[in-house]
Amino acid sequence: MPAAVLAANVGLVGAAHFVIVSVGSLAMGVLGGLLGVGGGVFLVPWLVMAAGVGAREAVGVSLLCVIATSAASSYVAGRRGDARLDVSLRLEPFLVVGALVASAMGVRVAEGPLLVGFAVFILIVAALVWVRGRFAGVERPPGLPVERHGIVNALAALSGAASGLFGVGGGVLLIPGLVLLGRMPVKEAATTSSLCLMSSAAAGAVVHLTQGGLPVDVVAIAVVGVLPGGLWGARLQQRVSARTLETTFMVLALAVAVLTALKGFA
Amino acid sequence: MTTLPAAPVAAAGRSSSSVVVARATTAAALTVLMALAVLLLALRWPALQWPGLGVLLGVPLVRNAFLIVGLRGRDRAHAVFGAVLLVMVAVAAAFAAAR
């Protein structure tokens, strides 16, 4: 299908915005995959600030992108066989309920406070990435039971809520939680997280679709960009040092948080 | 007394559970590709928007359906519960939208 035909059918945006959404989604996917935080953390601010999409719609678009990226990453994890299905299936209901409640609230929140909340959330994610870097050496053998079930379940509900409210995958909270509280190995936590996040994203997206509305044309273009971008970024991650990734993320997170907060206050 | 040969999956060094997970996640990834194709076609034919979104939202259900068929015991019960929860969310959201 020629790009001109696609651009002509993009209701919300014209040809220029078509390029902004498609190239931006690809770039945000690469960035999210490279830094290990998923595409949503950068995709939502990009859609709001560069593509002119409303904050609530951007959250919905991002949630649909999370379904696609989670399916792709869980496909890789499933073939490798290093994901914990038992843990994933037990956490999923908590994630879904958290996403459901938060997205039902999110579609009623005004755009300004939502963006300011998103800015605060990015700063929390930056702090968690820093903490995760410090505790990278604490490892247990894979396959052991998860410790502190109650707290881990509560954290799953919180991750689902973050996903439903801000359109992120939720892995940014769930992975450090599984590692630090549940004492899971980092790799096992990451692959398990990718298995269960698609359910919470779907629950949040259903609410956004039925309550808030979603620009389907933007969804199609964004998913096409984020999906290969995320996979490419995850592959690039192997070639860059953890220290460089951490520093890059801190700088980007601070910049995005400031810009998003300014947009929210405006 | 004859001994049954080991299952092919066990002989290949993978548990039956991990084979089920591999099948389920492959089905989910293929469903995503199908949804993407429909969503891209929806840019040209807007009537396809809802089917495209429906397929994309149905990805976790497709995965859970494969898990329910392949798993046994407590994991299967969890997969059934997860699928029922997602269907309930979709129905409740649809009712809320209709009101």
Interface residues (C-beta under 8 A of the other chain):
Chain A: M1 V5 L6 N9 V10 L64 I67 A68 A71 A72 S74 Y75 A77 G78 R79 G81 A83 L85 D86 L89 R90 E92 P93 V96 V97 L100 L195 M198 S199 A202 A203 A205 V206 V207 L209 T210 Q211 L214 V216 D217 V219 A220 I221 V223 V224 L227
Chain B: R14 S17 S18 V21 A22 A24 T25 T26 A28 A29 T31 V32 A35 L36 L39 L40 A42 L43 R44 P46 Q49 G52 L53 L56 L57 V59 P60 R63 L67 L71 R74 D75 H78 A79 F81 G82 L85 L86 V89 A90 A93 A94 A96 A97
